[in-house]
Amino acid sequence: MNTIRLYKFKDSISRKMQFLSKESNLDSLDDPIHSKLLDIEIVTEYIINISNDFIYEDLSYSELIHLCSSARKTIEHYFVKSNIDYDLI
């Protein structure tokens, strides 16, 4: 048995973290005006136990979704992106 990590971002599943590079802590955004100016993106990380003969490229999107539903651990990463396409940290 091996353990892999899969990342779901919007409607895609990949083996690498998406282009968003830094996790943001949203606790400091108490002002509602600031939250209206931000776009929040969520990348879900699935930690999955697989067999040794697992081949990622052989699975369809629906099979990957089913595989993610059997994850032993799930972690959500929150990223903040402004409306002008610059990452805010």
matplotlib code that plots the C-alpha trace (Angstrom):
import matplotlib.pyplot as plt

x = [0.0, 1.1, -0.2, -0.8, -2.2, -4.8, -5.9, -9.3, -9.7, -13.0, -13.7, -10.2, -8.3, -4.5, -1.5, 0.1, -1.1, -2.7, -1.2, -2.2, 1.0, 0.3, -2.3, -4.1, -5.5, -8.9, -9.3, -7.9, -10.6, -13.1, -14.1, -17.0, -15.7, -12.5, -14.3, -16.4, -13.2, -11.8, -12.2, -11.7, -10.5, -10.6, -8.3, -9.2, -6.4, -7.2, -4.8, -5.6, -4.2, -3.8, -2.5, 1.1, -0.2, -2.2, -1.9, -3.4, -3.5, -5.8, -8.7, -11.5, -12.7, -15.6, -13.3, -11.0, -14.0, -15.0, -11.4, -11.4, -14.6, -12.6, -9.8, -8.5, -8.0, -9.2, -7.7, -9.1, -6.7, -8.1, -6.5, -7.4, -7.4, -8.3, -10.6, -7.7, -6.0, -3.2, -2.8, -3.3, -1.6]
y = [0.0, 3.5, 6.9, 9.7, 13.2, 14.4, 18.0, 19.2, 22.7, 23.8, 21.0, 19.4, 16.8, 16.7, 15.3, 18.7, 21.8, 24.3, 27.6, 29.2, 29.3, 30.7, 29.8, 32.8, 33.2, 35.0, 35.7, 39.2, 40.3, 41.7, 44.6, 43.5, 46.0, 44.0, 40.7, 42.2, 42.9, 39.4, 36.2, 33.1, 29.9, 26.5, 23.7, 20.4, 17.9, 14.2, 11.8, 8.4, 4.9, 3.1, -0.2, -0.5, -0.9, 2.4, 4.5, 8.0, 8.6, 5.5, 6.9, 9.1, 12.2, 10.3, 7.5, 10.1, 11.6, 8.2, 7.6, 11.0, 10.0, 7.2, 9.4, 8.7, 12.5, 15.6, 19.1, 22.3, 25.1, 28.6, 31.1, 34.8, 36.4, 40.0, 41.0, 42.5, 39.0, 39.6, 37.2, 38.8, 37.4]
z = [0.0, -0.8, 0.2, -2.3, -2.1, -4.6, -4.9, -6.1, -7.3, -8.9, -11.4, -11.6, -9.7, -9.9, -8.1, -7.6, -5.7, -8.0, -9.0, -5.7, -3.7, -0.2, 2.4, 3.9, 7.3, 7.0, 10.8, 10.5, 8.0, 10.4, 8.2, 5.8, 3.2, 2.8, 2.4, -0.5, -2.4, -2.0, -4.0, -1.9, -3.6, -1.9, -2.7, -1.1, -0.4, -0.1, 1.5, 0.1, 0.6, -2.8, -4.1, -5.4, -9.0, -9.0, -12.1, -11.8, -15.6, -16.1, -14.1, -15.3, -13.5, -12.0, -10.8, -9.2, -7.4, -6.1, -5.0, -3.1, -1.3, 0.3, 1.6, 5.0, 5.6, 4.0, 4.3, 2.9, 2.0, 1.7, -0.7, -1.0, -4.4, -5.0, -7.8, -9.7, -9.9, -7.3, -4.4, -1.1, 2.0]

ax = plt.figure().add_subplot(projection="3d")
ax.plot(x, y, z, "-o")
ax.set_aspect("equal")
plt.show()
